[in-house]
């Protein structure tokens, strides 16, 4: 079995707003989260090891959140630019793609959008980056520009 967490450096990643919502929800499409979860395949961090091919991780949080900590190798495509920049950054429509945000709600909507754009193996990371951390995954950080 592949050790998914072997190259990651720990670092907390996401802020929670006063009303209890996570930062990944601020740009979510209103009302789309629960509907998207019904139609998108969710994958737990532990289930990732069963994929036949290494997935491409897409972080749909804002750049500032991504810089605070992300899954190693993840590409940052915030929800605001996902539809516009996806074909350039993700040219292989057959490669497994795992989309994540802070808790998993916004990533479900983003995964549904990728499916509509013709991507065949799209998953939403169950529990988002918090689920990743709870499963023992750690985060890579970047220096701020």
Beta strands, then each sheet from edge to edge (+ up, - down):
strand 1: 41-43
strand 2: 56-59
strand 3: 75-76
strand 4: 97-100
strand 5: 122-125
sheet 1: 1+ 5+ 4+ 2+ 3+
end
